[in-house]
């Protein structure tokens, strides 16, 4: 069982070996926004072969040169197709750089993949 809290951050993604994906969300304010804030948590079952992606918003809030932002659903679709592959995170970074048209990223880009 994996217990998680979002703390105002984007949902983590749980990629299953069968190709399904689950968003891990729990309501709550941004961590540190208010003293004494309590955070809700949630739980899910994990199994061997599952992959957990923990990320910051800068990983998917990518602005194209024309000013258009990609949607979280676009990011999810990309990770559903590539996230479980050994080089999936490298493919993500290459895709984001391509979307930016060679321009530097405007925000932090942090993602961690844990394989169970």
MIPA-237674 format. One line per field, with one value per atom (N, C-alpha, C): residue number from 1; residue in one letter; atom name; x, y, z. Coordinates in steps of 0.2 Angstrom, whole numbers, plus 5000, padded with zeros to 4 digits. Atoms other than C-alpha are relative to their C-alpha. Example, Ala and Ser with C-alpha at 12.3 -4.5 7.8 and 13.67 -1.06 7.14 Angstrom:
// residues 2
resi (1;1;1;2;2;2)
resn (A;A;A;S;S;S)
name (N;CA;C;N;CA;C)
x (5004;5062;5004;4996;5068;4996)
y (4994;4978;5006;4994;4995;5005)
z (5000;5039;5000;4999;5036;5003)
***
This chain:
// residues 116
resi (1;1;1;2;2;2;3;3;3;4;4;4;5;5;5;6;6;6;7;7;7;8;8;8;9;9;9;10;10;10;11;11;11;12;12;12;13;13;13;14;14;14;15;15;15;16;16;16;17;17;17;18;18;18;19;19;19;20;20;20;21;21;21;22;22;22;23;23;23;24;24;24;25;25;25;26;26;26;27;27;27;28;28;28;29;29;29;30;30;30;31;31;31;32;32;32;33;33;33;34;34;34;35;35;35;36;36;36;37;37;37;38;38;38;39;39;39;40;40;40;41;41;41;42;42;42;43;43;43;44;44;44;45;45;45;46;46;46;47;47;47;48;48;48;49;49;49;50;50;50;51;51;51;52;52;52;53;53;53;54;54;54;55;55;55;56;56;56;57;57;57;58;58;58;59;59;59;60;60;60;61;61;61;62;62;62;63;63;63;64;64;64;65;65;65;66;66;66;67;67;67;68;68;68;69;69;69;70;70;70;71;71;71;72;72;72;73;73;73;74;74;74;75;75;75;76;76;76;77;77;77;78;78;78;79;79;79;80;80;80;81;81;81;82;82;82;83;83;83;84;84;84;85;85;85;86;86;86;87;87;87;88;88;88;89;89;89;90;90;90;91;91;91;92;92;92;93;93;93;94;94;94;95;95;95;96;96;96;97;97;97;98;98;98;99;99;99;100;100;100;101;101;101;102;102;102;103;103;103;104;104;104;105;105;105;106;106;106;107;107;107;108;108;108;109;109;109;110;110;110;111;111;111;112;112;112;113;113;113;114;114;114;115;115;115;116;116;116)
resn (X;X;X;X;X;X;X;X;X;X;X;X;X;X;X;X;X;X;X;X;X;X;X;X;X;X;X;X;X;X;X;X;X;X;X;X;X;X;X;X;X;X;X;X;X;X;X;X;X;X;X;X;X;X;X;X;X;X;X;X;X;X;X;X;X;X;X;X;X;X;X;X;X;X;X;X;X;X;X;X;X;X;X;X;X;X;X;X;X;X;X;X;X;X;X;X;X;X;X;X;X;X;X;X;X;X;X;X;X;X;X;X;X;X;X;X;X;X;X;X;X;X;X;X;X;X;X;X;X;X;X;X;X;X;X;X;X;X;X;X;X;X;X;X;X;X;X;X;X;X;X;X;X;X;X;X;X;X;X;X;X;X;X;X;X;X;X;X;X;X;X;X;X;X;X;X;X;X;X;X;X;X;X;X;X;X;X;X;X;X;X;X;X;X;X;X;X;X;X;X;X;X;X;X;X;X;X;X;X;X;X;X;X;X;X;X;X;X;X;X;X;X;X;X;X;X;X;X;X;X;X;X;X;X;X;X;X;X;X;X;X;X;X;X;X;X;X;X;X;X;X;X;X;X;X;X;X;X;X;X;X;X;X;X;X;X;X;X;X;X;X;X;X;X;X;X;X;X;X;X;X;X;X;X;X;X;X;X;X;X;X;X;X;X;X;X;X;X;X;X;X;X;X;X;X;X;X;X;X;X;X;X;X;X;X;X;X;X;X;X;X;X;X;X;X;X;X;X;X;X;X;X;X;X;X;X;X;X;X;X;X;X;X;X;X;X;X;X)
name (N;CA;C;N;CA;C;N;CA;C;N;CA;C;N;CA;C;N;CA;C;N;CA;C;N;CA;C;N;CA;C;N;CA;C;N;CA;C;N;CA;C;N;CA;C;N;CA;C;N;CA;C;N;CA;C;N;CA;C;N;CA;C;N;CA;C;N;CA;C;N;CA;C;N;CA;C;N;CA;C;N;CA;C;N;CA;C;N;CA;C;N;CA;C;N;CA;C;N;CA;C;N;CA;C;N;CA;C;N;CA;C;N;CA;C;N;CA;C;N;CA;C;N;CA;C;N;CA;C;N;CA;C;N;CA;C;N;CA;C;N;CA;C;N;CA;C;N;CA;C;N;CA;C;N;CA;C;N;CA;C;N;CA;C;N;CA;C;N;CA;C;N;CA;C;N;CA;C;N;CA;C;N;CA;C;N;CA;C;N;CA;C;N;CA;C;N;CA;C;N;CA;C;N;CA;C;N;CA;C;N;CA;C;N;CA;C;N;CA;C;N;CA;C;N;CA;C;N;CA;C;N;CA;C;N;CA;C;N;CA;C;N;CA;C;N;CA;C;N;CA;C;N;CA;C;N;CA;C;N;CA;C;N;CA;C;N;CA;C;N;CA;C;N;CA;C;N;CA;C;N;CA;C;N;CA;C;N;CA;C;N;CA;C;N;CA;C;N;CA;C;N;CA;C;N;CA;C;N;CA;C;N;CA;C;N;CA;C;N;CA;C;N;CA;C;N;CA;C;N;CA;C;N;CA;C;N;CA;C;N;CA;C;N;CA;C;N;CA;C;N;CA;C;N;CA;C;N;CA;C;N;CA;C;N;CA;C;N;CA;C;N;CA;C;N;CA;C;N;CA;C;N;CA;C;N;CA;C;N;CA;C;N;CA;C;N;CA;C;N;CA;C;N;CA;C)
x (5004;5000;5004;4997;5006;4996;5004;5000;5003;4997;5002;4996;5003;4998;5002;4998;4998;5003;4997;5002;5000;5000;4996;5004;4996;5007;4996;5004;5002;5000;5001;4996;5006;4995;5009;4996;5003;5006;5002;4998;5006;4998;5001;5009;5000;5001;5003;5003;4997;5012;4995;5005;4995;4998;5001;4996;4995;5005;4983;5004;4997;4987;4996;5004;4981;5003;4998;4982;5000;5000;4987;4999;5002;4978;4998;5003;4974;4999;5001;4966;5005;4996;4977;5003;4996;4985;5007;4993;5003;5003;4996;5015;5003;4997;5021;4996;5004;5007;4997;5003;4999;5002;4998;5006;4994;5005;4997;4995;5004;4989;5000;5000;4983;4999;5001;4984;4997;5003;4973;5005;4996;4981;4995;5004;4975;5005;4996;4981;4998;5002;4982;5005;4996;4989;5005;4995;5005;5002;4998;5012;5006;4994;5028;4999;5000;5031;4997;5003;5021;5006;4996;5030;4997;5003;5027;5004;4997;5031;4998;5001;5033;5003;4998;5034;4998;5002;5033;4996;5004;5022;5004;4995;5037;5001;4999;5038;4995;5006;5021;4998;5002;5018;5005;4995;5028;4996;5002;5025;5004;4997;5028;5002;4998;5036;4994;5005;5019;4996;5003;5014;4995;5005;5002;5003;4997;5004;4997;5003;5003;4995;5005;4989;5003;4998;4992;4998;5002;4982;5005;4995;4995;5006;4994;5009;4998;5002;4999;5000;5000;4997;5007;4993;5015;5003;4997;5020;4997;5003;5007;5003;4997;5016;5007;4993;5034;5003;4997;5035;5003;4997;5038;5006;4994;5052;5006;4994;5069;5003;4998;5073;4994;5006;5056;5001;4999;5062;5004;4996;5075;4996;5004;5062;4995;5004;5051;5004;4996;5065;5001;4999;5068;4994;5006;5050;4998;5001;5049;5004;4996;5064;4998;5002;5057;4994;5006;5040;5002;4998;5050;5004;4997;5058;5007;4993;5076;5001;4999;5072;5001;4999;5077;4994;5006;5064;4999;5002;5055;5000;5001;5053;5004;4996;5061;4996;5002;5059;5003;4998;5059;4995;5004;5053;5004;4997;5057;4996;5004;5052;5003;4999;5051;4997;5003;5049;5000;5001;5042;5000)
y (4994;5000;5006;4994;5017;5006;4994;5032;5006;4994;5049;5006;4994;5067;5005;4995;5081;5006;4994;5096;5006;4995;5107;4999;5001;5099;4996;5004;5090;4993;5007;5072;4996;5005;5059;4995;5004;5046;4993;5007;5027;4996;5004;5017;4993;5007;4999;4996;5004;4985;4999;5001;4983;5006;4994;5000;5005;4996;5008;5005;4995;5024;5003;4997;5031;5007;4994;5049;5000;5000;5050;5007;4993;5065;5000;4999;5071;5008;4993;5088;5003;4997;5101;5006;4994;5118;4999;5000;5121;4999;5001;5115;5006;4994;5129;5006;4994;5141;5003;4998;5142;4996;5004;5137;4996;5005;5122;4997;5003;5117;4992;5008;5098;4998;5003;5088;4993;5007;5074;4996;5005;5058;4995;5005;5044;4994;5007;5026;4997;5005;5014;4994;5006;4997;5000;5000;4995;4992;5007;4979;5000;5000;4973;5002;4998;4981;5007;4993;4997;5005;4995;5013;5007;4994;5029;5006;4994;5046;5006;4994;5061;5006;4995;5077;5007;4993;5096;5003;4998;5107;5003;4997;5114;4994;5006;5096;5000;5001;5098;5007;4993;5117;5003;4998;5120;5004;4995;5135;5000;5001;5133;5007;4993;5148;5004;4996;5153;5003;4998;5156;4995;5005;5141;4995;5005;5129;4993;5007;5110;4999;5002;5102;4995;5006;5090;4994;5006;5078;4998;5002;5079;4997;5003;5076;4993;5006;5061;4995;5004;5054;4998;5002;5055;4995;5004;5047;4993;5007;5033;4996;5004;5029;4999;5000;5032;4999;4999;5033;4993;5007;5014;4998;5002;5013;5002;4999;5012;5008;4993;5029;5005;4996;5036;5007;4993;5051;5004;4997;5055;5002;4998;5055;5005;4995;5066;5007;4994;5079;5002;4998;5078;5003;4998;5080;5008;4993;5096;5005;4996;5103;5002;4999;5101;5004;4995;5109;5007;4993;5124;5003;4997;5126;5002;4998;5126;5005;4995;5139;4997;5002;5137;4998;5002;5129;5006;4994;5143;4999;5002;5133;4994;5006;5119;4994;5006;5102;4994;5005;5089;4994;5006;5071;4994;5006;5055;4994;5006;5038;4994;5005;5024;4993;5006;5006;4995;5005;4993;4993)
z (5000;5000;5000;5001;4995;5003;4997;5006;4997;5003;4998;5001;4999;5000;4994;5006;4986;5002;4998;4996;4995;5005;4982;4994;5006;4969;4995;5005;4953;5002;4998;4954;4998;5003;4953;4996;5005;4940;5002;4999;4943;4994;5007;4927;5002;4998;4928;4994;5006;4917;4995;5005;4908;4996;5004;4901;5003;4997;4913;5004;4997;4922;5006;4994;4939;5002;4997;4945;5007;4993;4963;5003;4998;4970;5008;4993;4988;5001;4999;4992;5005;4995;5001;4997;5002;5000;4999;5002;4994;5007;4994;5007;5002;4998;5018;4999;5001;5013;5006;4993;5030;5005;4994;5047;5003;4997;5055;4995;5005;5039;5001;5000;5039;4993;5007;5024;5000;5001;5018;4996;5003;5012;4997;5003;5001;4999;5000;4998;4993;5006;4983;5001;5000;4981;4994;5005;4971;4999;5002;4963;4996;5004;4956;4992;5007;4939;4999;5000;4943;5000;5000;4940;5002;4997;4950;4997;5003;4942;5005;4995;4955;4996;5004;4946;5003;4998;4948;4994;5006;4937;4994;5005;4927;4995;5005;4919;4995;5005;4910;4998;5002;4910;4995;5005;4894;4995;5004;4884;4993;5007;4865;4998;5003;4855;4999;5002;4849;5007;4994;4868;5002;4998;4868;5005;4995;4884;4998;5001;4882;5006;4995;4893;5004;4996;4907;4997;5003;4897;4994;5005;4883;5003;4996;4896;5002;4998;4903;4994;5006;4885;4998;5001;4882;5005;4995;4898;5000;5001;4895;4994;5005;4879;5001;5000;4884;5007;4994;4903;5003;4997;4907;4996;5004;4894;5003;4997;4900;4999;5002;4891;5000;5001;4894;5003;4998;4904;4996;5005;4891;4994;5005;4878;5002;4997;4889;4999;5000;4890;4993;5007;4871;4997;5003;4867;5003;4997;4879;4997;5004;4871;4993;5007;4854;5000;4999;4860;5001;4998;4866;4994;5006;4848;5001;4999;4855;5005;4995;4868;5007;4993;4886;5004;4996;4898;5005;4996;4908;5007;4993;4924;5002;4998;4934;4997;5004;4926;5004;4996;4939;5000;5000;4938;5003;4998;4947;4999;5001;4942;5005;4995;4955;4997;5002;4949;5006;4994;4961;4997)
***
